[in-house]
């Protein structure tokens, strides 16, 4: 009886392009030839790693950011009970499994969505090796997840971290600090400025949820990926007005088409960023939802006068209708 391996390689590759991602990964694990074929075919991976199946389902249903890069079927991996007894244990094993999967199947990835609790090494090191990425989504916000080792306010914000330094420059040349660049030297350059090969270089879309990334780290990531046209930032509470000032003065003021900066109620994100937003004349999609310190009136005025290409925008503050619709309850319902 003829086996599937007797088919021409070109035909096998064509067949693989129609397989759902879970089936393609299973096919790739069956032999070396199949693994090579799966690597050639797997361009999109939506990966979630959770302590339980219900956590994965809740995360998928509550995902607030639209899927712009792909509609590929997500893969949710459930950790064994022994690997999810504490918060640190969950995070450690999530990153280990993510690194393992990316090392085996990430060679040809162009679209990556990763949903875990927190980003650490070795996962960041493996993501940094995906030189062909066009769309990068890191989802660290899972507000409906409960665990005995999590504080009640755990999902409100993230702490700043140096792990984001893996996504730009050369790790051997990178400074240890994750702060903003030092003052310019006499030669006109910052003492922390780095000239090195970009880690990605061809990103088009960047999505970060509850990321503890700083102004300087995000600036460096975008500088090395000048083709970024869509930027989705949710609960990135470490960012300040300095990032928007840089954004307005960079080439992204003309190039950026989509900016969704949401769920950030910090003292530095208020009316002071409005003049910088005005400089982003190429915007077609803008959302400042749940950023209550930014006045609605100024954003509405800019939408009318300064953004001729704007097709969609969401106001920072929720406007309550004067005549709200009441919900009637059937008293006989029990």
C-alpha positions as CSV (number, residue, x, y, z in Angstrom):
1,X,0.0,0.0,0.0
2,X,1.4,3.4,-1.0
3,X,2.0,5.8,1.8
4,X,1.6,9.6,1.9
5,X,5.4,9.9,1.6
6,X,5.2,8.5,-2.0
7,X,3.5,11.7,-3.1
8,X,5.6,14.4,-4.7
9,X,7.0,17.0,-2.2
10,X,5.2,19.8,-4.0
11,X,1.9,18.1,-3.6
12,X,2.5,17.3,0.1
13,X,3.3,21.0,0.7
14,X,0.1,22.0,-1.1
15,X,-1.9,19.6,1.1
16,X,-0.3,21.0,4.2
17,X,-1.4,24.5,3.4
18,X,-5.0,23.4,3.9
19,X,-4.4,21.8,7.4
20,X,-5.6,23.5,10.6
21,X,-2.7,24.5,12.8
22,X,-3.2,21.7,15.4
23,X,-3.3,19.1,12.7
24,X,-0.2,20.6,11.0
25,X,1.8,20.4,14.2
26,X,0.7,16.8,14.7
27,X,1.7,16.0,11.2
28,X,5.1,17.6,11.7
29,X,5.7,15.4,14.7
30,X,5.3,12.1,12.8
31,X,8.6,12.1,10.9
32,X,11.6,14.3,9.9
33,X,10.2,14.8,6.4
34,X,6.8,15.8,7.8
35,X,8.5,18.1,10.2
36,X,10.4,19.9,7.4
37,X,7.1,20.2,5.4
38,X,5.3,21.6,8.4
39,X,8.1,24.2,9.0
40,X,7.7,25.3,5.3
41,X,3.9,25.7,5.8
42,X,3.4,27.1,9.3
43,X,3.4,30.8,8.9
44,X,0.8,31.7,11.6
45,X,0.7,30.5,15.2
46,X,-1.8,31.6,17.9
47,X,-0.6,30.0,21.1
48,X,-2.0,30.1,24.6
49,X,-0.7,28.3,27.6
50,X,-2.9,28.2,30.7
51,X,-3.3,26.3,34.1
52,X,-6.7,25.0,33.0
53,X,-8.9,24.7,30.0
54,X,-11.5,27.2,31.4
55,X,-8.7,29.8,31.8
56,X,-7.9,29.4,28.1
57,X,-11.5,29.6,27.1
58,X,-12.1,32.8,29.2
59,X,-8.9,34.4,27.7
60,X,-10.1,33.7,24.2
61,X,-13.6,35.1,24.8
62,X,-12.4,38.2,26.6
63,X,-9.7,39.1,24.0
64,X,-10.5,42.9,23.4
65,X,-8.1,43.5,20.5
66,X,-9.3,42.5,17.1
67,X,-7.5,39.9,15.1
68,X,-5.8,41.9,12.4
69,X,-3.1,39.6,11.4
70,X,-4.9,36.3,11.0
71,X,-7.9,34.2,11.8
72,X,-6.0,31.0,12.3
73,X,-7.3,28.5,14.9
74,X,-5.8,29.1,18.3
75,X,-4.0,26.4,20.2
76,X,-4.5,26.4,23.9
77,X,-2.2,24.2,26.0
78,X,-3.2,23.2,29.5
79,X,-0.4,22.8,32.1
80,X,-0.4,19.7,34.3
81,X,-1.5,20.3,37.9
82,X,2.0,19.8,39.1
83,X,3.2,22.7,37.0
84,X,0.5,25.2,38.1
85,X,0.5,25.1,41.9
86,X,1.8,28.6,42.3
87,X,2.0,31.8,40.3
88,X,5.7,31.6,39.8
89,X,5.4,28.0,38.8
90,X,2.8,28.8,36.2
91,X,4.8,31.6,34.6
92,X,8.0,29.6,34.6
93,X,6.4,26.6,32.9
94,X,4.4,28.8,30.4
95,X,7.6,30.4,29.2
96,X,9.5,27.1,29.0
97,X,6.7,25.5,26.9
98,X,6.4,28.5,24.7
99,X,10.2,28.5,24.1
100,X,10.1,24.8,23.3
101,X,7.3,25.1,20.8
102,X,8.8,28.1,19.1
103,X,12.2,26.5,18.8
104,X,10.6,23.5,17.1
105,X,8.1,25.2,14.8
106,X,8.9,28.9,14.6
107,X,11.4,29.0,11.8
108,X,9.0,30.3,9.2
109,X,6.5,32.1,11.3
110,X,5.2,35.5,10.1
111,X,2.3,35.9,12.5
112,X,2.7,35.1,16.2
113,X,0.1,35.6,19.0
114,X,1.3,34.4,22.4
115,X,-1.1,34.4,25.4
116,X,0.6,33.7,28.8
117,X,0.6,35.4,32.3
118,X,4.0,37.1,32.1
119,X,6.9,37.2,29.6
120,X,10.3,35.9,30.7
121,X,13.3,34.2,29.4
122,X,13.7,31.7,27.6
123,X,10.5,32.6,25.7
124,X,11.8,36.1,24.8
125,X,15.0,34.6,23.4
126,X,13.1,32.3,21.1
127,X,10.7,35.1,19.9
128,X,13.8,37.2,19.1
129,X,15.0,34.5,16.7
130,X,11.8,34.8,14.6
131,X,13.4,37.1,12.0
132,X,10.5,36.7,9.5
133,X,7.8,38.0,11.8
134,X,5.4,40.5,10.3
135,X,2.8,40.5,13.1
136,X,3.7,40.2,16.8
137,X,1.0,40.0,19.5
138,X,1.9,39.4,23.2
139,X,-1.2,39.0,25.4
140,X,-0.5,39.2,29.1
141,X,-3.9,40.4,30.3
142,X,-6.3,37.8,31.5
143,X,-8.6,39.6,33.9
144,X,-11.1,36.8,34.2
145,X,-8.4,34.3,35.4
146,X,-8.4,33.4,39.1
147,X,-5.7,31.6,41.0
148,X,-5.1,31.2,44.7
149,X,-1.6,32.7,44.3
150,X,-2.8,35.9,42.5
151,X,-3.6,39.2,44.2
152,X,-7.0,40.7,43.5
153,X,-5.4,43.6,41.6
154,X,-2.8,41.5,39.7
155,X,-4.3,42.2,36.2
156,X,-4.5,45.9,36.6
157,X,-1.0,46.8,35.6
158,X,2.4,45.3,34.9
159,X,5.8,46.0,36.3
160,X,8.6,47.3,34.1
161,X,11.0,44.6,32.9
162,X,14.2,44.2,31.0
163,X,12.9,41.2,29.1
164,X,11.7,43.6,26.4
165,X,15.3,44.4,25.6
166,X,15.5,41.1,23.8
167,X,13.4,42.5,21.0
168,X,15.9,45.1,19.7
169,X,19.6,45.4,19.1
170,X,22.4,43.0,20.0
171,X,22.1,41.5,23.5
172,X,25.9,41.6,23.9
173,X,26.0,45.3,23.1
174,X,22.8,46.4,24.9
175,X,23.1,48.4,28.1
176,X,21.8,46.9,31.3
177,X,19.4,49.7,32.1
178,X,15.9,49.8,30.7
179,X,15.5,53.6,31.3
180,X,15.3,56.4,28.7
181,X,18.5,57.1,26.8
182,X,21.2,59.2,28.4
183,X,21.8,62.8,27.5
184,X,23.6,63.4,24.1
185,X,27.4,63.4,24.2
186,X,29.6,65.9,22.6
187,X,29.5,63.9,19.3
188,X,25.7,64.5,19.3
189,X,24.7,60.9,20.1
190,X,23.3,59.4,23.3
191,X,25.8,57.4,25.3
192,X,23.3,54.5,25.4
193,X,22.5,54.7,21.6
194,X,23.1,51.4,19.9
195,X,24.0,50.7,16.3
196,X,23.4,47.0,15.7
197,X,21.4,44.6,13.5
198,X,17.6,44.7,14.2
199,X,16.1,41.7,15.8
200,X,13.0,41.6,13.7
201,X,13.2,44.5,11.2
202,X,10.1,43.8,9.1
203,X,7.2,44.0,11.6
204,X,3.9,45.5,10.4
205,X,1.7,45.1,13.4
206,X,2.6,45.2,17.1
207,X,0.1,44.2,19.8
208,X,1.0,44.4,23.5
209,X,-1.4,43.7,26.4
210,X,-0.4,44.5,30.0
211,X,3.2,44.9,29.0
212,X,5.6,46.5,31.4
213,X,7.5,48.1,28.5
214,X,9.1,51.5,28.9
215,X,9.0,54.5,26.6
216,X,12.6,53.9,25.5
217,X,12.1,50.1,24.9
218,X,9.1,50.6,22.7
219,X,10.8,53.5,20.9
220,X,13.8,51.2,20.1
221,X,11.5,48.4,19.0
222,X,9.7,50.7,16.5
223,X,12.9,52.4,15.3
224,X,14.2,49.0,14.2
225,X,10.8,48.2,12.5
226,X,10.0,51.4,10.5
227,X,7.3,49.5,8.5
228,X,5.0,49.2,11.5
229,X,1.6,50.6,10.5
230,X,-0.6,49.3,13.3
231,X,0.1,49.6,17.0
232,X,-2.2,48.1,19.7
233,X,-1.3,48.9,23.3
234,X,-3.6,47.9,26.1
235,X,-2.9,48.4,29.8
236,X,0.7,49.5,29.0
237,X,0.7,51.7,32.1
238,X,4.5,52.3,32.2
239,X,4.3,54.4,29.0
240,X,4.2,58.2,29.5
241,X,3.7,61.3,27.4
242,X,7.3,61.1,26.4
243,X,6.5,58.2,24.1
244,X,3.8,60.2,22.3
245,X,6.2,63.1,22.0
246,X,8.7,60.8,20.2
247,X,6.0,59.3,18.1
248,X,4.8,62.7,16.9
249,X,8.4,63.7,15.9
250,X,9.2,60.5,14.1
251,X,8.4,59.2,10.7
252,X,5.5,57.3,12.2
253,X,3.5,60.6,12.3
254,X,2.9,60.1,8.6
255,X,3.0,56.3,8.4
256,X,1.0,55.0,11.4
257,X,-2.5,54.0,10.3
258,X,-3.9,52.4,13.4
259,X,-3.3,53.4,17.0
260,X,-5.3,51.8,19.8
261,X,-4.0,52.9,23.2
262,X,-6.5,51.7,25.8
263,X,-7.1,51.1,29.5
264,X,-4.5,53.5,30.9
265,X,-5.5,55.6,33.9
266,X,-2.2,57.1,34.9
267,X,-1.2,60.6,35.8
268,X,1.0,61.0,32.7
269,X,-1.6,60.1,30.2
270,X,-3.9,63.1,30.1
271,X,-4.6,66.2,28.0
272,X,-0.8,66.7,27.6
273,X,-0.7,64.0,24.9
274,X,-3.4,65.6,22.7
275,X,-1.0,67.9,20.8
276,X,1.2,64.9,20.0
277,X,-1.8,62.9,18.7
278,X,-2.6,65.9,16.4
279,X,0.7,65.3,14.6
280,X,-0.3,61.7,13.6
281,X,-2.0,62.9,10.3
282,X,-2.0,59.4,8.7
283,X,-4.4,57.8,11.3
284,X,-7.4,55.9,9.9
285,X,-8.3,54.1,13.2
286,X,-7.8,55.6,16.7
287,X,-9.0,54.3,20.0
288,X,-8.3,55.8,23.4
289,X,-10.9,53.8,25.2
290,X,-10.8,53.8,29.0
291,X,-8.2,56.5,29.3
292,X,-10.4,58.8,31.4
293,X,-7.8,61.6,32.0
294,X,-7.9,62.5,28.3
295,X,-10.8,64.9,27.6
296,X,-13.4,63.8,25.0
297,X,-14.0,67.3,23.7
298,X,-10.4,67.7,22.5
299,X,-10.4,64.3,20.7
300,X,-13.7,65.0,19.0
301,X,-12.4,68.4,17.8
302,X,-9.2,66.7,16.4
303,X,-11.3,64.0,14.7
304,X,-13.1,66.7,12.8
305,X,-10.2,69.0,11.9
306,X,-6.9,67.1,12.0
307,X,-7.4,63.6,10.8
308,X,-8.8,63.6,7.2
309,X,-8.3,59.8,6.8
310,X,-9.9,58.8,10.1
311,X,-12.6,56.2,9.6
312,X,-13.1,55.0,13.2
313,X,-12.3,56.4,16.6
314,X,-13.3,55.6,20.2
315,X,-13.5,58.3,22.8
316,X,-11.4,58.1,26.1
317,X,-14.3,58.5,28.4
318,X,-17.6,56.5,28.2
319,X,-20.4,58.8,27.4
320,X,-23.6,57.8,29.3
321,X,-26.8,58.4,27.5
322,X,-29.3,60.7,29.2
323,X,-32.2,58.3,28.6
324,X,-30.6,55.0,29.4
325,X,-32.6,52.0,28.4
326,X,-34.0,50.2,31.4
327,X,-34.0,46.4,31.7
328,X,-37.3,44.8,32.7
329,X,-37.3,41.6,34.7
330,X,-40.1,39.2,34.6
331,X,-41.2,38.8,38.3
332,X,-42.4,35.3,37.6
333,X,-38.9,34.2,36.4
334,X,-37.1,32.2,39.0
